[in-house]
Structure formats: C-alpha cells, structure tokens
Amino acid sequence: MEDAEIVALYWKRDEDALTASADKYGSYCAVIARNILSDEGDAEECVNDTWLRAWNAIPPKRPSRLAGFFGAITRNLALDRLRRSRAARAGGGIVTVCLEELAEAVGEEDGTDEIDLRDALDRFLGTLTPAARDIFMRRYWAFQTERDIARARGITAGAVRMSLSRTRTLLKRYLNGEETGK
C-alpha cells in the first residue's frame, strides 16, 4: 500500500491504517528502537506506541513520507524511554533532573577546571539571600524535590520553582562575569 493511501486511511479514522503502517514500516521502526534501547520488550513497546502517536497526529498532520514520520516518532519515543530508564537508575530521576537544570546555568565544558568552578560557586552562594541559598542548596546539593523543599520552607512549589529559576539565571550571569545583587 502506498503512503498516500495509508495517510488517507488515517484521515478517515480507519483502523486499517494501523495495520497497514505496521505491515509496511514495523520492521523499520523496530530496528530504530532496538538500536537505541537494549531491551527487546522496550523496543517493541516503542514501536506499538509509534502507531498510537501516529493515530493521534494524523490528522491534522499529513506526512508525505511515512518512513521519516514513523521513524522520527519511534526515535523520540525510544530516546524518552532511555532517558527515563537512566534517570530511574540515578536516584529515582531527581539527580538527573537537578544536574540537567544546573548544566543550563553552568554551560558546557569550556576549559574551566572543577576547582575554579567550585570556587566560583562558593563565591556566588555568598551573594544570595539566605532563603535563596537554602532553596538552591536543598535542590542541588541535597537533591530534594521541589515539593519537599516547599514543604520544608512552608511555601508553594511554584515559589520554589521561581526561586530556582531566578537563582540559575543569576548563576549564569555570575559565571559569565556579570555582577549579581542580593
């Protein structure tokens, strides 16, 4: 069956579109998922999820090349599954989340060695208000969730998120040589 015919089935909301997609592109998507994931069962679930994601995307989308469309969906699903799996092994996910948040402020490796970065971070922490410093340390040193920090400080999780966002922005500016204010 041609791609245009399969897309037409999706637009008609005909479930035969799913069978036709799996028949024509199932092996292709399985290779993509297996190349990313080490578990055969996870790869199979990603391929099955691909058809559901396609069902929800067509319409309104009308892809002209289904191989690329299904391949991209499978790839993204497999990468998401891989990230979740790694995050779960690294402390229930909170460690990975915290490190990713901090990486945005600290930036990529630019030749700054670890000791210089640690010294700069110590100086930066001295510029913060006690409340902002406490929230920052709870998140990035103790790896507490936003909810746990909010509970401990008697504030909302939204207030914690806002404080962390502002502090990361200040940290980025500080590391780029800009002055920070209390």
FIVOLO-857130 format. One record per residue: residue number from 1; residue in one letter; chain; x, y, z of N, C-alpha, C in turn. Coordinates in steps of 0.1 Angstrom, whole numbers, always signed. Each point is the difference from the previous one (the first is absolute). Layout:
N
SITE, NUM, A, A, X, Y, Z, X, Y, Z, X, Y, Z
...
***
This chain:
182
SITE, 1, M, A, +9, -12, +0, -9, +12, +0, +9, +12, +0
SITE, 2, E, A, -4, +10, -8, +8, +12, -1, -2, +9, +12
SITE, 3, D, A, +10, +9, +3, -1, +9, +11, -13, +9, +0
SITE, 4, A, A, -3, +5, -12, -12, +9, -1, -13, -8, +4
SITE, 5, E, A, +0, -13, -4, -12, -8, +4, -1, -2, +15
SITE, 6, I, A, +12, -2, +6, +0, -2, +14, -4, +12, +8
SITE, 7, V, A, +5, +12, -5, -4, +13, +6, -15, +2, -2
SITE, 8, A, A, -5, -3, -11, -15, +1, -2, -8, -8, +10
SITE, 9, L, A, +5, -12, +3, -7, -8, +10, +0, +6, +14
SITE, 10, Y, A, +12, +6, +3, +0, +8, +13, -10, +11, +0
SITE, 11, W, A, +0, +7, -11, -10, +12, -1, -14, -5, +1
SITE, 12, K, A, -3, -12, -5, -14, -5, +1, -2, -6, +14
SITE, 13, R, A, +11, -1, +8, -1, -6, +13, -3, -15, -1
SITE, 14, D, A, +6, -6, -10, -2, -14, -3, +11, -8, +7
SITE, 15, E, A, -3, -9, +9, +10, -7, +8, +9, -9, -9
SITE, 16, D, A, -4, -2, -13, +9, -7, -9, +13, +7, -2
SITE, 17, A, A, +0, +13, +3, +12, +8, -2, +11, -5, +9
SITE, 18, L, A, -4, -4, +12, +10, -5, +10, +6, -13, -5
SITE, 19, T, A, -8, -9, -5, +5, -13, -5, +9, +2, -12
SITE, 20, A, A, -4, +9, -9, +8, +3, -12, +13, +7, +4
SITE, 21, S, A, +0, +8, +10, +12, +7, +4, +10, -11, +6
SITE, 22, A, A, -6, -8, +9, +9, -11, +6, +5, -9, -10
SITE, 23, D, A, -8, -4, -10, +5, -9, -11, +11, +6, -8
SITE, 24, K, A, -1, +12, -4, +9, +6, -8, +13, +6, +7
SITE, 25, Y, A, -2, +5, +12, +11, +7, +7, +3, -6, +13
SITE, 26, G, A, -6, -10, +4, +2, -6, +14, +15, -5, +1
SITE, 27, S, A, +5, -6, -10, +14, -5, +1, +10, +12, +1
SITE, 28, Y, A, -3, +10, -8, +9, +12, -1, +0, +6, +14
SITE, 29, C, A, -12, +2, +6, -1, +7, +13, +7, -9, +11
SITE, 30, A, A, -2, -13, -1, +6, -9, +10, +15, +1, +0
SITE, 31, V, A, +6, +1, -12, +15, +2, -1, +4, +13, +7
SITE, 32, I, A, -7, +11, -2, +3, +12, +7, -1, -1, +15
SITE, 33, A, A, -11, -6, +5, -2, -1, +14, +11, -10, +6
SITE, 34, R, A, +3, -11, -7, +10, -9, +6, +14, +6, +0
SITE, 35, N, A, +3, +9, -10, +13, +7, +0, +2, +9, +12
SITE, 36, I, A, -11, +5, +5, +1, +10, +11, -2, -7, +14
SITE, 37, L, A, -9, -10, +0, -3, -7, +13, +7, -14, +0
SITE, 38, S, A, +4, -4, +12, +6, -13, +1, -10, -11, +3
SITE, 39, D, A, -12, +4, +4, -10, -10, +3, -10, -2, -11
SITE, 40, E, A, -1, -12, -5, -9, -4, -11, -15, +4, +3
SITE, 41, G, A, -4, -2, +13, -13, +3, +4, -3, +15, -1
SITE, 42, D, A, +10, +8, +4, -2, +15, +0, +0, +4, -15
SITE, 43, A, A, +8, -6, -8, +0, +4, -14, -14, -4, -7
SITE, 44, E, A, -5, -11, +4, -13, -4, -6, -11, +10, +5
SITE, 45, E, A, +0, +4, +13, -10, +9, +5, +2, +14, -7
SITE, 46, C, A, +12, +4, -3, +2, +13, -8, -7, -1, -14
SITE, 47, V, A, +2, -11, -6, -6, -2, -13, -15, +1, +1
SITE, 48, N, A, -6, -7, +9, -14, +0, +2, -5, +14, +4
SITE, 49, D, A, +8, +7, +8, -4, +14, +4, +1, +9, -13
SITE, 50, T, A, +9, -3, -9, +1, +8, -12, -13, +0, -8
SITE, 51, W, A, -7, -11, +0, -13, +0, -8, -10, +8, +7
SITE, 52, L, A, -1, +0, +14, -9, +8, +7, +3, +15, -2
SITE, 53, R, A, +13, +3, +1, +4, +14, -2, -4, +5, -14
SITE, 54, A, A, +2, -9, -10, -3, +4, -14, -15, +2, -1
SITE, 55, W, A, -8, -9, +6, -15, +1, +0, -4, +13, +6
SITE, 56, N, A, +7, +5, +10, -4, +13, +6, +5, +12, -7
SITE, 57, A, A, +10, -2, -9, +6, +11, -7, -6, +2, -14
SITE, 58, I, A, -5, -11, -6, -6, +1, -13, -15, -2, +1
SITE, 59, P, A, -9, +8, -4, +3, +14, -2, +3, +8, +13
SITE, 60, P, A, +4, +12, +0, +1, +10, -11, +12, -2, -9
SITE, 61, K, A, +10, -7, +4, +12, -1, -9, -3, -9, -11
SITE, 62, R, A, +7, +3, -11, -2, -8, -12, +14, -2, -6
SITE, 63, P, A, +7, -10, +6, +14, -2, -4, +1, -6, -14
SITE, 64, S, A, +10, +4, -8, +1, -5, -13, +9, -12, -1
SITE, 65, R, A, +10, -1, +10, +9, -11, +1, -2, -7, +13
SITE, 66, L, A, -8, -11, +0, -3, -6, +13, +12, -7, +7
SITE, 67, A, A, +10, -4, -8, +12, -6, +6, +7, +10, +9
SITE, 68, G, A, +2, +12, -5, +6, +10, +9, -9, +4, +12
SITE, 69, F, A, -13, +1, -3, -9, +4, +10, -1, -11, +12
SITE, 70, F, A, -2, -12, -4, +0, -11, +10, +14, -2, +6
SITE, 71, G, A, +10, +1, -8, +14, -1, +6, +3, +10, +10
SITE, 72, A, A, -4, +13, -2, +2, +11, +10, -8, -3, +13
SITE, 73, I, A, -12, -4, -2, -9, -3, +12, +7, -11, +8
SITE, 74, T, A, +4, -11, -7, +6, -11, +7, +13, +4, +7
SITE, 75, R, A, +8, +7, -7, +13, +5, +6, -3, +9, +13
SITE, 76, N, A, -9, +9, -1, -3, +9, +11, -5, -9, +12
SITE, 77, L, A, -9, -9, -3, -6, -8, +11, +11, -9, +6
SITE, 78, A, A, +9, -5, -8, +11, -9, +6, +10, +9, +8
SITE, 79, L, A, +3, +12, -5, +9, +8, +8, -6, +5, +13
SITE, 80, D, A, -13, +3, +0, -7, +3, +12, +0, -12, +10
SITE, 81, R, A, -2, -12, -5, +0, -12, +9, +14, -2, +5
SITE, 82, L, A, +10, +2, -8, +14, -1, +5, +3, +10, +11
SITE, 83, R, A, -4, +12, -2, +3, +11, +10, -8, -4, +13
SITE, 84, R, A, -12, -4, -1, -7, -4, +12, +6, -12, +7
SITE, 85, S, A, +5, -9, -7, +6, -12, +5, +13, +4, +8
SITE, 86, R, A, +8, +9, -7, +13, +4, +6, -3, +9, +13
SITE, 87, A, A, -10, +8, -1, -4, +9, +11, -4, -9, +12
SITE, 88, A, A, -8, -10, -2, -5, -8, +10, +12, -7, +7
SITE, 89, R, A, +10, -4, -7, +12, -7, +6, +9, +10, +7
SITE, 90, A, A, -1, +13, -3, +8, +10, +6, -7, +7, +11
SITE, 91, G, A, -6, -7, +9, -7, +6, +12, -14, +4, -3
SITE, 92, G, A, -7, -8, -7, -15, +3, -2, -2, +11, -9
SITE, 93, G, A, +10, +5, -7, -2, +11, -9, +3, +13, +5
SITE, 94, I, A, +0, +3, +12, +2, +13, +6, +14, +5, -3
SITE, 95, V, A, +10, -9, +1, +14, +4, -2, +2, +4, -14
SITE, 96, T, A, -5, -7, -10, +1, +3, -14, -7, +14, -3
SITE, 97, V, A, -11, +2, +6, -8, +12, -3, +8, +12, +6
SITE, 98, C, A, +5, -2, +12, +8, +11, +6, +12, +4, -8
SITE, 99, L, A, +7, -10, -4, +13, +2, -7, -3, +6, -14
SITE, 100, E, A, -11, -4, -6, -4, +7, -13, -3, +14, +2
SITE, 101, E, A, -7, +3, +11, -4, +14, +3, +13, +9, +2
SITE, 102, L, A, +9, -6, +8, +12, +8, +3, +9, +1, -13
SITE, 103, A, A, +0, -10, -8, +8, +1, -12, -4, +12, -9
SITE, 104, E, A, -13, +3, +0, -4, +12, -8, +7, +13, +5
SITE, 105, A, A, +1, +1, +13, +6, +12, +6, +16, +0, -1
SITE, 106, V, A, +5, -12, +2, +15, -1, +0, +5, -1, -14
SITE, 107, G, A, -7, -5, -9, +4, -1, -14, +8, -12, -3
SITE, 108, E, A, +5, -1, -12, +8, -11, -5, +14, +2, +6
SITE, 109, E, A, +8, -11, -1, +14, +0, +4, +7, +11, -8
SITE, 110, D, A, +6, +9, +6, +7, +11, -8, +14, +1, +5
SITE, 111, G, A, +6, -11, +6, +13, +1, +4, +2, +4, +15
SITE, 112, T, A, -11, +4, +6, +0, +3, +14, +2, -12, +8
SITE, 113, D, A, +10, -1, +8, +1, -12, +8, -9, -1, +12
SITE, 114, E, A, -2, -11, +5, -10, -3, +11, +3, +9, +12
SITE, 115, I, A, +13, +2, +3, +3, +8, +12, -4, +15, -2
SITE, 116, D, A, +3, +5, -12, -4, +14, -3, -16, +1, +1
SITE, 117, L, A, -7, -9, -6, -14, +0, +1, -6, -1, +14
SITE, 118, R, A, +6, -8, +8, -4, -2, +14, +3, +13, +7
SITE, 119, D, A, +11, +7, -2, +3, +12, +7, -10, +11, -4
SITE, 120, A, A, -3, +1, -13, -9, +10, -5, -14, -3, +6
SITE, 121, L, A, -4, -12, +1, -13, -4, +5, +0, +4, +15
SITE, 122, D, A, +10, -2, +8, +1, +4, +14, -2, +15, +1
SITE, 123, R, A, +7, +8, -9, -1, +14, +1, -14, +5, -4
SITE, 124, F, A, -6, -7, -10, -13, +3, -5, -10, -2, +12
SITE, 125, L, A, +1, -11, +7, -10, -3, +11, +1, +11, +10
SITE, 126, G, A, +11, +6, +2, +1, +11, +10, -7, +12, -5
SITE, 127, T, A, -4, +1, -12, -7, +12, -5, -15, -1, +2
SITE, 128, L, A, -5, -12, +3, -14, -3, +0, -6, +3, +14
SITE, 129, T, A, -13, +3, +0, -7, +1, +13, +0, -13, +7
SITE, 130, P, A, -2, +0, +13, +0, -13, +7, -11, -10, -6
SITE, 131, A, A, -11, +6, -3, -11, -9, -5, +3, -6, -13
SITE, 132, A, A, +5, +9, -10, +4, -5, -13, +11, -11, +1
SITE, 133, R, A, +10, +3, +9, +11, -10, +2, -5, -13, +5
SITE, 134, D, A, -9, +1, +10, -6, -13, +6, -7, -8, -11
SITE, 135, I, A, -9, +7, -8, -7, -7, -10, +9, -6, -11
SITE, 136, F, A, +10, +8, -4, +10, -5, -9, +8, -12, +5
SITE, 137, M, A, +4, +0, +12, +8, -11, +6, -9, -12, +2
SITE, 138, R, A, -12, +2, +4, -9, -12, +2, -2, -7, -14
SITE, 139, R, A, -1, +8, -10, -2, -6, -13, +12, -6, -6
SITE, 140, Y, A, +11, +7, +0, +12, -4, -8, +11, -7, +8
SITE, 141, W, A, -1, +1, +13, +9, -8, +9, -6, -12, +6
SITE, 142, A, A, -12, +2, +5, -8, -11, +7, -9, -7, -10
SITE, 143, F, A, -2, +5, -12, -8, -6, -10, -15, -2, +5
SITE, 144, Q, A, -5, +10, +6, -14, -1, +5, -9, +4, -12
SITE, 145, T, A, -12, -5, +0, -10, +3, -10, -6, +14, +4
SITE, 146, E, A, -5, +7, -10, -6, +13, +2, -11, -1, +11
SITE, 147, R, A, -8, -11, +0, -11, -2, +9, +6, -1, +15
SITE, 148, D, A, +11, -7, +1, +6, -2, +13, +6, +13, +6
SITE, 149, I, A, +6, +8, -9, +5, +13, +4, -11, +9, +4
SITE, 150, A, A, -11, +0, -8, -11, +9, +3, -6, -4, +14
SITE, 151, R, A, -1, -13, +2, -6, -4, +13, +10, +4, +12
SITE, 152, A, A, +13, -2, -2, +9, +4, +10, +1, +15, +3
SITE, 153, R, A, -2, +8, -10, +1, +14, +1, -14, +7, +3
SITE, 154, G, A, -11, -8, -1, -13, +6, +2, -4, +9, -11
SITE, 155, I, A, +4, -3, -13, -4, +8, -11, -6, -9, -11
SITE, 156, T, A, -4, +6, -11, -6, -9, -11, +11, -5, -9
SITE, 157, A, A, -3, -11, -7, +10, -6, -9, +3, +10, -11
SITE, 158, G, A, -10, +8, -4, +2, +11, -10, +10, +10, +5
SITE, 159, A, A, +0, +4, +12, +9, +9, +6, +14, -6, -1
SITE, 160, V, A, +1, -13, +3, +13, -7, -1, +5, +1, -14
SITE, 161, R, A, -8, -4, -10, +4, +0, -14, +5, +14, -4
SITE, 162, M, A, -8, +10, +4, +4, +14, -4, +13, +4, +6
SITE, 163, S, A, +2, -4, +13, +13, +3, +7, +12, -7, -7
SITE, 164, L, A, -2, -12, -3, +10, -8, -7, +3, +6, -14
SITE, 165, S, A, -10, +3, -7, +2, +6, -13, +8, +13, +0
SITE, 166, R, A, -4, +9, +9, +7, +13, +2, +14, -3, +4
SITE, 167, T, A, +2, -9, +9, +14, -3, +5, +9, -5, -11
SITE, 168, R, A, -6, -9, -8, +8, -6, -11, +4, +12, -10
SITE, 169, T, A, -10, +9, -2, +3, +11, -9, +11, +9, +6
SITE, 170, L, A, +0, +2, +13, +10, +8, +6, +14, -7, +0
SITE, 171, L, A, -1, -14, +1, +13, -8, +0, +6, +1, -14
SITE, 172, K, A, -8, -1, -10, +5, +1, -14, +6, +14, -2
SITE, 173, R, A, -6, +10, +4, +5, +14, -1, +13, +1, +8
SITE, 174, Y, A, +0, -5, +12, +12, +0, +8, +12, -7, -6
SITE, 175, L, A, -3, -11, -6, +11, -8, -6, +5, +6, -13
SITE, 176, N, A, -9, +9, -6, +4, +7, -12, +6, +13, +3
SITE, 177, G, A, +3, +3, +13, +7, +12, +4, -9, +12, +3
SITE, 178, E, A, -13, -2, +0, -9, +11, +4, -2, +0, +15
SITE, 179, E, A, -2, +12, +5, -3, +1, +14, -13, -5, +4
SITE, 180, T, A, -2, -5, +12, -13, -4, +5, -3, +9, +12
SITE, 181, G, A, -12, +2, +3, -4, +7, +12, -9, -8, +9
SITE, 182, K, A, +0, +3, +12, -8, -8, +10, -14, +4, -1
***
